[in-house]
């Protein structure tokens, strides 16, 4: 999952239910967000066989992340 997240330019991973649910965080303000989500879903499907894609809350007034958080969260 870390490799997939890094490959698609994700911001990091979300882990829930003691690790039985995993997700890749993407910035919805990124113009390539849809492409990244599709690429991530395809790659995850190859790992697990079943994938669900969800869009969660967005905060319109929130400042965009600065710098490359993906590099901080996911060292090469």
C-alpha positions in Angstrom: 0.0 0.0 0.0 2.8 2.4 0.8 4.3 1.7 -2.6 1.0 2.3 -4.4 0.5 5.5 -2.4 3.9 6.7 -3.4 3.5 5.7 -7.0 0.2 7.7 -7.5 1.4 10.7 -5.5 -0.8 10.1 -2.5 -0.5 12.2 0.6 -0.4 9.2 2.9 -2.4 6.2 4.2 -5.4 6.0 6.4 -5.7 2.9 8.5 -8.9 1.9 10.2 -10.4 -1.0 12.1 -7.1 -2.2 13.5 -5.6 -2.4 10.0 -8.5 -4.3 8.3 -9.4 -1.2 6.3 -6.7 0.8 4.4 -7.0 3.9 2.3 -4.8 6.3 0.3 -5.3 10.0 0.9 -5.5 12.2 -2.1 -6.0 16.0 -2.3 -9.3 16.7 -4.1 -8.0 20.1 -5.2 -5.3 18.4 -7.3 -6.4 18.4 -11.0 -5.1 14.8 -11.3 -7.0 13.5 -8.3 -9.5 11.4 -10.4 -6.6 9.8 -12.4 -4.7 9.1 -9.2 -7.8 7.5 -7.6 -8.3 5.3 -10.6 -4.7 4.2 -10.7 -4.7 3.5 -7.0 -7.9 1.5 -7.2 -6.5 -0.6 -10.0 -3.3 -1.3 -8.2 -5.1 -2.1 -4.9 -7.5 -4.4 -6.8 -4.5 -6.4 -8.0 -3.5 -6.8 -4.3 -6.8 -7.5 -2.7 -9.3 -8.4 -5.5 -11.9 -6.0 -4.2 -11.7 -2.2 -3.8 -14.2 0.5 -2.8 -13.5 4.1 -3.6 -15.0 6.7 -1.2 -14.8 10.5 -1.2 -14.9 12.0 2.3 -15.4 15.4 3.7 -13.7 18.4 2.1 -13.1 21.6 3.9 -13.3 24.4 1.3 -11.6 27.1 3.4 -8.7 24.9 4.5 -5.3 25.8 3.3 -3.7 23.5 0.8 -0.7 21.5 2.1 2.7 23.0 1.3 5.8 21.1 0.4 5.8 17.4 -0.4 4.0 15.7 2.5 4.1 12.5 0.6 7.9 12.5 0.7 7.7 13.1 4.5 5.2 10.4 5.1 6.5 7.9 2.5 10.3 7.9 2.3 11.6 6.5 -0.9 
